[in-house]
Amino acid sequence: MKETAKGHATFVTAAGIVRPVMNLLMAKKWNGVEKLPAGGFIAAPNHCTEIDPLVVAHMLYNHKRMPHFLAKAGLFKIPVLGAVMRSTKQIPVERSTAGANRSLQLAKEIVDEGGAIIIYPEGTLTRDPDLWPMKGHTGAARMALESGIPVVPIAHWGAHEVLPRYAKRFHIFPRKTSRLVVGDPVDLSAFAGRPLDRATLTEATNVIMDAITELLAGLRGGQPPLVRWDPAAHHQSTHGRFIESDGPAAGTSDGGSPDGGSPDGAGTTADGAK
């Protein structure tokens, strides 16, 4: 799984295209980047618009950390895109338990090499009407507790003004600013030695989501809801797009959205291949 010369060249080429575009779309303000660990880690960001992965990947690449995302296995079958994703060591995620285990093993190998794995604990774009982080899945917590990999919470705000959730066009003018903050690694020491059952993983996931939400509240200068949004409680699907209507939002087919999820809830997305 060592980075090949071809993979590095692909990263550099893609970054040479994407970074100027991102700089054109919005101004950027990054804080806390000195908190990025020297070794491998899991980056756990909030997720409110389709270009979020590019925001996080842009920051990581600019700080000499190659971004690696867990992405739906089907995207690797798309001509050109699939080749780029394989070359840059993005990680295919399948819905089966065996496929999920292979994905997590590949992710661990990348982290062992000092790489950065980006996992969206929410699994897809937040369903919260005010774009606060919603209930998280347990994939990031499981990987961290199984392997001792540090989880670094990341929050960003502003990219949704350029491309609102599920929008079909960009809003470039007036110029917007994407603000991003990196937090301290989440302290999961309280879970050491505990069985990795559903209760433990849920509790650890809540700690991770609390850290992300706290960072976002600082960026937004607002107060998050006391109860985190739970799609199931609102009759919404936990993956793919959803359509807001006069009644409860209804789950729909993915319709080409890059978001998805593994069986154990490791949030996934594919845009970070860029």
DRENDO-1510 file (C-alpha; in Angstrom, 1 decimal, always signed):
<recs>
REC; n; res; u; v; w
REC; 1; MET; +0.0; +0.0; +0.0 .
REC; 2; LYS; +3.0; +2.3; -0.2 .
REC; 3; GLU; +2.4; +5.4; -2.3 .
REC; 4; THR; +3.7; +4.8; -5.8 .
REC; 5; ALA; +5.3; +7.3; -8.1 .
REC; 6; LYS; +2.2; +7.1; -10.3 .
REC; 7; GLY; -0.1; +7.7; -7.4 .
REC; 8; HIS; +1.9; +10.7; -6.2 .
REC; 9; ALA; +1.9; +12.1; -9.8 .
REC; 10; THR; -1.9; +11.6; -9.9 .
REC; 11; PHE; -2.3; +13.5; -6.6 .
REC; 12; VAL; -0.1; +16.3; -7.8 .
REC; 13; THR; -2.0; +16.6; -11.2 .
REC; 14; ALA; -5.4; +16.5; -9.5 .
REC; 15; ALA; -4.4; +19.1; -6.9 .
REC; 16; GLY; -3.0; +21.3; -9.7 .
REC; 17; ILE; -6.5; +21.4; -11.2 .
REC; 18; VAL; -8.7; +21.4; -8.0 .
REC; 19; ARG; -6.8; +23.9; -5.8 .
REC; 20; PRO; -7.1; +26.8; -8.2 .
REC; 21; VAL; -10.8; +26.1; -8.7 .
REC; 22; MET; -11.3; +26.0; -4.9 .
REC; 23; ASN; -9.4; +29.3; -4.5 .
REC; 24; LEU; -11.6; +30.8; -7.2 .
REC; 25; LEU; -14.9; +29.5; -5.7 .
REC; 26; MET; -14.2; +30.9; -2.2 .
REC; 27; ALA; -11.7; +32.5; +0.2 .
REC; 28; LYS; -10.4; +30.2; +2.9 .
REC; 29; LYS; -9.5; +30.6; +6.6 .
REC; 30; TRP; -8.0; +27.7; +8.4 .
REC; 31; ASN; -7.3; +27.5; +12.1 .
REC; 32; GLY; -5.8; +24.8; +14.3 .
REC; 33; VAL; -3.8; +23.1; +11.5 .
REC; 34; GLU; -0.9; +22.8; +13.9 .
REC; 35; LYS; -2.9; +20.2; +15.7 .
REC; 36; LEU; -2.7; +17.7; +12.8 .
REC; 37; PRO; -0.8; +14.7; +14.2 .
REC; 38; ALA; +2.7; +13.9; +12.8 .
REC; 39; GLY; +1.6; +10.3; +12.2 .
REC; 40; GLY; -1.4; +8.7; +10.8 .
REC; 41; PHE; -4.9; +9.7; +11.9 .
REC; 42; ILE; -8.6; +9.7; +11.2 .
REC; 43; ALA; -10.0; +13.1; +10.2 .
REC; 44; ALA; -13.7; +13.3; +11.3 .
REC; 45; PRO; -15.4; +16.4; +9.7 .
REC; 46; ASN; -19.0; +17.6; +9.6 .
REC; 47; HIS; -20.9; +17.3; +6.3 .
REC; 48; CYS; -23.4; +19.7; +4.9 .
REC; 49; THR; -22.8; +20.1; +1.2 .
REC; 50; GLU; -21.4; +18.0; -1.6 .
REC; 51; ILE; -18.1; +19.9; -1.9 .
REC; 52; ASP; -17.2; +19.4; +1.7 .
REC; 53; PRO; -14.7; +16.7; +0.8 .
REC; 54; LEU; -12.8; +19.1; -1.5 .
REC; 55; VAL; -12.6; +21.6; +1.4 .
REC; 56; VAL; -11.1; +19.1; +3.7 .
REC; 57; ALA; -8.8; +17.5; +1.0 .
REC; 58; HIS; -7.6; +21.0; +0.1 .
REC; 59; MET; -6.5; +21.8; +3.6 .
REC; 60; LEU; -4.8; +18.4; +4.2 .
REC; 61; TYR; -3.0; +18.5; +0.8 .
REC; 62; ASN; -1.7; +22.0; +1.5 .
REC; 63; HIS; -0.3; +20.7; +4.8 .
REC; 64; LYS; +1.5; +17.8; +3.1 .
REC; 65; ARG; -1.0; +15.1; +4.1 .
REC; 66; MET; -2.4; +13.1; +1.2 .
REC; 67; PRO; -6.2; +12.7; +1.7 .
REC; 68; HIS; -7.7; +9.2; +1.5 .
REC; 69; PHE; -11.5; +8.7; +1.6 .
REC; 70; LEU; -13.7; +5.7; +2.1 .
REC; 71; ALA; -15.8; +5.7; -1.1 .
REC; 72; LYS; -18.6; +3.6; -2.5 .
REC; 73; ALA; -17.2; +0.5; -4.4 .
REC; 74; GLY; -19.4; +1.3; -7.4 .
REC; 75; LEU; -17.5; +4.5; -8.1 .
REC; 76; PHE; -14.3; +2.5; -8.7 .
REC; 77; LYS; -16.0; +1.0; -11.8 .
REC; 78; ILE; -16.5; +4.4; -13.5 .
REC; 79; PRO; -14.0; +4.9; -16.3 .
REC; 80; VAL; -11.2; +7.4; -15.5 .
REC; 81; LEU; -12.6; +8.3; -12.1 .
REC; 82; GLY; -12.1; +4.7; -10.9 .
REC; 83; ALA; -8.5; +4.7; -12.2 .
REC; 84; VAL; -7.8; +8.0; -10.4 .
REC; 85; MET; -9.3; +6.7; -7.2 .
REC; 86; ARG; -7.3; +3.5; -7.3 .
REC; 87; SER; -4.1; +5.3; -8.2 .
REC; 88; THR; -4.5; +7.7; -5.2 .
REC; 89; LYS; -5.4; +4.9; -2.8 .
REC; 90; GLN; -8.9; +5.9; -2.1 .
REC; 91; ILE; -10.6; +3.0; -0.2 .
REC; 92; PRO; -13.6; +1.1; -1.7 .
REC; 93; VAL; -16.4; +0.3; +0.7 .
REC; 94; GLU; -18.9; -2.5; +0.1 .
REC; 95; ARG; -22.1; -3.1; +1.9 .
REC; 96; SER; -21.2; -6.7; +2.9 .
REC; 97; THR; -19.5; -7.4; +6.2 .
REC; 98; ALA; -16.6; -9.0; +4.5 .
REC; 99; GLY; -16.2; -6.0; +2.2 .
REC; 100; ALA; -16.3; -3.6; +5.2 .
REC; 101; ASN; -13.6; -5.5; +7.0 .
REC; 102; ARG; -11.4; -5.3; +3.9 .
REC; 103; SER; -12.0; -1.6; +3.7 .
REC; 104; LEU; -11.1; -1.1; +7.3 .
REC; 105; GLN; -7.9; -3.1; +6.9 .
REC; 106; LEU; -6.8; -1.0; +3.9 .
REC; 107; ALA; -7.5; +2.1; +5.9 .
REC; 108; LYS; -5.4; +0.9; +8.8 .
REC; 109; GLU; -2.5; +0.2; +6.4 .
REC; 110; ILE; -2.7; +3.8; +5.2 .
REC; 111; VAL; -2.7; +5.1; +8.7 .
REC; 112; ASP; +0.2; +2.9; +9.7 .
REC; 113; GLU; +2.1; +4.6; +6.9 .
REC; 114; GLY; +1.3; +8.0; +8.3 .
REC; 115; GLY; -1.6; +8.8; +6.1 .
REC; 116; ALA; -4.8; +10.6; +6.8 .
REC; 117; ILE; -8.2; +8.8; +6.5 .
REC; 118; ILE; -11.2; +11.0; +6.2 .
REC; 119; ILE; -14.4; +9.5; +7.6 .
REC; 120; TYR; -17.7; +11.4; +7.8 .
REC; 121; PRO; -19.3; +10.0; +11.0 .
REC; 122; GLU; -22.7; +11.2; +9.8 .
REC; 123; GLY; -22.4; +8.9; +6.7 .
REC; 124; THR; -24.1; +11.4; +4.4 .
REC; 125; LEU; -25.1; +15.1; +4.3 .
REC; 126; THR; -26.7; +16.1; +7.5 .
REC; 127; ARG; -30.5; +16.0; +7.6 .
REC; 128; ASP; -30.6; +18.7; +10.3 .
REC; 129; PRO; -32.7; +21.6; +9.0 .
REC; 130; ASP; -30.1; +24.1; +10.3 .
REC; 131; LEU; -27.1; +22.0; +9.1 .
REC; 132; TRP; -25.9; +21.0; +12.6 .
REC; 133; PRO; -24.1; +17.6; +12.8 .
REC; 134; MET; -26.7; +14.8; +13.1 .
REC; 135; LYS; -26.4; +11.4; +14.8 .
REC; 136; GLY; -23.2; +9.7; +13.9 .
REC; 137; HIS; -22.5; +6.1; +12.8 .
REC; 138; THR; -19.9; +4.0; +14.6 .
REC; 139; GLY; -17.3; +3.3; +12.0 .
REC; 140; ALA; -14.7; +5.9; +13.0 .
REC; 141; ALA; -15.1; +5.0; +16.7 .
REC; 142; ARG; -14.7; +1.3; +15.9 .
REC; 143; MET; -11.5; +1.9; +13.9 .
REC; 144; ALA; -10.0; +4.2; +16.5 .
REC; 145; LEU; -10.8; +1.8; +19.4 .
REC; 146; GLU; -9.6; -1.3; +17.6 .
REC; 147; SER; -6.3; +0.2; +16.5 .
REC; 148; GLY; -5.5; +3.1; +18.7 .
REC; 149; ILE; -5.7; +5.5; +15.8 .
REC; 150; PRO; -6.2; +9.1; +16.9 .
REC; 151; VAL; -9.4; +10.8; +15.7 .
REC; 152; VAL; -9.1; +14.5; +14.8 .
REC; 153; PRO; -12.4; +16.4; +14.8 .
REC; 154; ILE; -12.7; +19.0; +12.0 .
REC; 155; ALA; -15.5; +21.6; +11.5 .
REC; 156; HIS; -16.0; +23.9; +8.6 .
REC; 157; TRP; -18.6; +26.4; +7.6 .
REC; 158; GLY; -19.2; +28.5; +4.5 .
REC; 159; ALA; -18.9; +26.1; +1.6 .
REC; 160; HIS; -22.7; +25.5; +1.8 .
REC; 161; GLU; -23.1; +29.2; +0.8 .
REC; 162; VAL; -21.2; +28.4; -2.4 .
REC; 163; LEU; -23.1; +25.2; -3.1 .
REC; 164; PRO; -26.1; +24.7; -0.9 .
REC; 165; ARG; -27.1; +21.2; +0.1 .
REC; 166; TYR; -28.2; +19.3; -3.0 .
REC; 167; ALA; -28.1; +22.4; -5.2 .
REC; 168; LYS; -27.3; +22.2; -8.9 .
REC; 169; ARG; -25.4; +25.4; -9.3 .
REC; 170; PHE; -22.7; +27.4; -7.6 .
REC; 171; HIS; -23.2; +30.8; -5.9 .
REC; 172; ILE; -19.9; +32.5; -6.3 .
REC; 173; PHE; -20.9; +36.2; -6.0 .
REC; 174; PRO; -20.6; +37.9; -3.6 .
REC; 175; ARG; -17.4; +36.1; -2.7 .
REC; 176; LYS; -17.8; +33.7; +0.3 .
REC; 177; THR; -15.3; +32.4; +2.8 .
REC; 178; SER; -14.9; +28.9; +3.9 .
REC; 179; ARG; -13.7; +28.7; +7.5 .
REC; 180; LEU; -12.2; +25.5; +8.9 .
REC; 181; VAL; -10.9; +24.6; +12.3 .
REC; 182; VAL; -9.0; +21.5; +13.4 .
REC; 183; GLY; -9.5; +20.4; +17.0 .
REC; 184; ASP; -7.4; +18.4; +19.4 .
REC; 185; PRO; -7.5; +14.6; +19.0 .
REC; 186; VAL; -10.6; +13.2; +20.7 .
REC; 187; ASP; -9.9; +11.7; +24.1 .
REC; 188; LEU; -11.2; +8.1; +23.9 .
REC; 189; SER; -9.2; +6.8; +26.8 .
REC; 190; ALA; -12.3; +6.2; +28.9 .
REC; 191; PHE; -13.2; +3.3; +26.5 .
REC; 192; ALA; -9.9; +1.5; +26.7 .
REC; 193; GLY; -10.4; -2.2; +27.7 .
REC; 194; ARG; -14.2; -2.1; +27.2 .
REC; 195; PRO; -15.9; -4.6; +24.9 .
REC; 196; LEU; -16.6; -3.1; +21.5 .
REC; 197; ASP; -20.3; -3.7; +21.7 .
REC; 198; ARG; -23.0; -1.4; +20.5 .
REC; 199; ALA; -23.2; +0.6; +23.7 .
REC; 200; THR; -19.5; +1.3; +23.8 .
REC; 201; LEU; -19.3; +2.3; +20.1 .
REC; 202; THR; -22.4; +4.5; +20.4 .
REC; 203; GLU; -21.0; +6.3; +23.4 .
REC; 204; ALA; -17.6; +6.8; +21.8 .
REC; 205; THR; -19.3; +8.0; +18.6 .
REC; 206; ASN; -21.3; +10.6; +20.7 .
REC; 207; VAL; -18.0; +11.9; +22.1 .
REC; 208; ILE; -16.6; +12.3; +18.6 .
REC; 209; MET; -19.8; +14.0; +17.4 .
REC; 210; ASP; -19.7; +16.3; +20.5 .
REC; 211; ALA; -16.2; +17.4; +19.6 .
REC; 212; ILE; -17.2; +18.2; +16.0 .
REC; 213; THR; -20.3; +20.0; +17.1 .
REC; 214; GLU; -18.4; +22.1; +19.6 .
REC; 215; LEU; -15.9; +23.2; +17.0 .
REC; 216; LEU; -18.8; +24.1; +14.6 .
REC; 217; ALA; -20.6; +26.1; +17.2 .
REC; 218; GLY; -17.4; +28.2; +17.7 .
REC; 219; LEU; -17.3; +28.8; +13.9 .
REC; 220; ARG; -20.9; +29.7; +13.6 .
REC; 221; GLY; -21.2; +31.6; +16.8 .
REC; 222; GLY; -24.5; +29.8; +17.5 .
REC; 223; GLN; -26.0; +27.3; +19.9 .
REC; 224; PRO; -26.5; +23.7; +18.6 .
REC; 225; PRO; -29.7; +21.9; +19.4 .
REC; 226; LEU; -29.8; +20.1; +22.7 .
REC; 227; VAL; -30.8; +16.8; +21.0 .
REC; 228; ARG; -28.8; +15.8; +17.9 .
REC; 229; TRP; -30.9; +15.2; +14.8 .
REC; 230; ASP; -31.7; +11.5; +14.3 .
REC; 231; PRO; -32.9; +10.7; +10.8 .
REC; 232; ALA; -34.7; +7.5; +12.0 .
REC; 233; ALA; -36.8; +9.5; +14.4 .
REC; 234; HIS; -37.9; +11.8; +11.5 .
REC; 235; HIS; -38.7; +8.9; +9.1 .
REC; 236; GLN; -35.7; +9.7; +6.9 .
REC; 237; SER; -33.2; +7.4; +5.2 .
REC; 238; THR; -29.7; +7.2; +6.7 .
REC; 239; HIS; -27.9; +7.3; +3.3 .
REC; 240; GLY; -28.3; +9.0; +0.0 .
REC; 241; ARG; -30.4; +12.1; -0.9 .
REC; 242; PHE; -33.6; +13.1; +0.7 .
REC; 243; ILE; -36.3; +15.5; -0.4 .
REC; 244; GLU; -37.8; +18.1; +1.9 .
REC; 245; SER; -41.6; +18.5; +1.5 .
REC; 246; ASP; -44.5; +19.8; +3.5 .
REC; 247; GLY; -44.4; +16.6; +5.6 .
REC; 248; PRO; -41.4; +14.7; +6.9 .
REC; 249; ALA; -38.4; +14.4; +4.6 .
REC; 250; ALA; -38.5; +11.2; +2.7 .
REC; 251; GLY; -35.5; +9.0; +1.8 .
REC; 252; THR; -34.8; +8.7; -1.9 .
REC; 253; SER; -32.4; +6.9; -4.1 .
REC; 254; ASP; -28.9; +8.2; -4.1 .
REC; 255; GLY; -29.2; +9.7; -7.6 .
REC; 256; GLY; -25.5; +9.9; -8.2 .
REC; 257; SER; -24.6; +11.5; -4.9 .
REC; 258; PRO; -21.1; +10.5; -3.7 .
REC; 259; ASP; -22.3; +9.8; -0.2 .
REC; 260; GLY; -22.9; +6.3; +1.1 .
REC; 261; GLY; -22.0; +4.1; +4.0 .
REC; 262; SER; -20.5; +0.9; +5.1 .
REC; 263; PRO; -22.4; -1.7; +7.1 .
REC; 264; ASP; -20.8; -0.6; +10.4 .
REC; 265; GLY; -21.5; +3.0; +9.6 .
REC; 266; ALA; -18.1; +4.4; +8.5 .
REC; 267; GLY; -19.3; +7.5; +6.8 .
REC; 268; THR; -18.1; +7.5; +3.2 .
REC; 269; THR; -17.7; +9.9; +0.3 .
REC; 270; ALA; -15.9; +10.0; -2.9 .
REC; 271; ASP; -15.2; +13.6; -3.8 .
REC; 272; GLY; -12.0; +13.5; -1.8 .
REC; 273; ALA; -10.4; +11.5; -4.6 .
REC; 274; LYS; -9.6; +14.9; -6.1 .
</recs>
